[in-house]
Amino acid sequence: MAQPSSSAGGTGDTGGNRRFVYVIASVAALGGLLFGYDTGVISGALLFINQDFQLNAFLEGFIVSSLLLGAMVGAGVSGALSDRLGRRTIILVAAIIFGVGAVGAGLAPTIWVLIVFRFMLGLGVGAASALVPSYISESAPTDVRGSLSSLFQLAITLGILLAYLINGVFATADSWRWPLGLALIPAVVLFVGMYFLPETPRWLVSKNREEEARRVLSHSRSSEEVEREIGEIRAVEQEEEDQVGYRELFAPWVRPMIVVGVGLAVFQQLVGINTVIYYAPTIIQSTGLENVASVLSTIGIGVVNVLMTVVAILIVDRVGRKPLLLVGLAGMVVSLLVIGGAFLLPGLSGIISWVTLVGLMLYVASFAVSFGPLLWVMLPEIFPVRARGAGTGLSSLSNWGANFVVAQAFLPLVAITGRTTVFWGLGVICVLAGLFIYFVVPETRGRSLEDIESDLREGATTG
């Protein structure tokens, strides 16, 4: 058994006890898989939905963005609800929403019914984005918190890859209903798994249920670590007094973290990742490939996304948050320059498809090792325990709002300014994101949630 460390919260037990938190993180991360699947599956389905319903540009964009509107609502509401009712309870509700939305979308008789159920799916996606990272972060020991929290993003990438694979299987049949409806399966697994998992110890302590919190912690910590962690949480609770939920977010000492959380969440979308997730087949098709080939080529993008997220999980607790973010953004700038430049060479039409695909893969690789997982790692780390749901909810709401703007604006901007201008513009935004991270965002690696919160209260958090 490893010996407890000092203020960092200890390395905890290894072996059987530590496996308990791995199970918790893996089951909860299924919310990320549904997040990724429901956002990724529409990219290939759009090509065939258009054949059944004869979409115009507005409806095509609205099918995509209806999920984003739902996600904005889900993220905004679920955070505060989870501070009152518990992370686990609201994740269970989200699993039900995922299941109903998947069946409804797959059976939709009209385009507007499809849009309604896509909005419902968005409620689940938004709730998952706000709560699953908090649930994992509040359950994990400090030394593996980054890796376990990154499982959420890994599950998102696996969901996207699964969506691409399912789209590829059904592409030859020009089918979109089965890919949308099959999301019911992981929704059921998420509900069943979460039903048997406990609430987070930090939330339990915040509700004066310390004995339950001790029982949960005892599955993955030694007796000494349990008592120390309970003491740290209780001390922070006493400092917070009566401020809870969104009221706590307006406390002067928390405001800098609102800037960090919302800034990271907005920049994660403004750098353009979901132009690739939603429109990768459309982008590749525009270079001359047929529908089926365009859908199948995105599978390679999905594989790269998963593999580089695994790399991030392996190194995030050793390298740190900020260095990974900055390196990833540098790679994204290079790849966006390559993609934009490829569209300046129309005479090389046969090569453009491959240059574009390679550029997209490099872009996704850079995002997956940095901004993809690290947003969901850092959001729960920077907000106080009683406002963690509200804080991550507000940041997730900002994330989905920016996502909506990017999804709606991408195709019209391409039509007005051209593909090169759009992709190079995204490169400029990546540079601005890098400056924000370098000068504003603190490093949180290797520090307990209570230590981070105490430093915030003392005004001592540094980058």
Buried (B, 14 or more C-beta within 10 A) or exposed (E): EBEBBEEBBBBBBEEEBBEBBBBBBBBBBBBBBBBBBBBBBBBBBBBBBBEEBEBEEEBBBBBBBBBBBBBBBBBBBBBBBBBBBBBBBBBBBBBBBBBBBBBBBBEBEEBEEBBBBBBBBBBBBBBBBBBBBBBBBBBBBBBBBBBBBBBBBBBBBBBBBBBBBBBBEBBEEEBBBBBBBBBBEBBBBBBEBBEEBBBBBBBBBBBEBBEBBBBBBBBBBBEEBBEBBBEBBBEBBEEBEEBBBBEBBEBEBBEBBBEBBBBBBBBBBBBBBBBBBBBBBBBBBBBEBEBBBBBBBBBBBBBBBBBBBBBBBEBBBEBBBBBBBBBBBBBBBBBBBBBBBBBEEEEEEEEBBBBBBBBBBBBBBBBBBBBBBBBBBBBBBBBBBBBBBBBBBBBBBBBBBBBBBBBBBBBEBBEEEBBBBBBBBBBEBBBEBBEBBEEEBBBBBBBBBBBBBBBBBEEEBEE
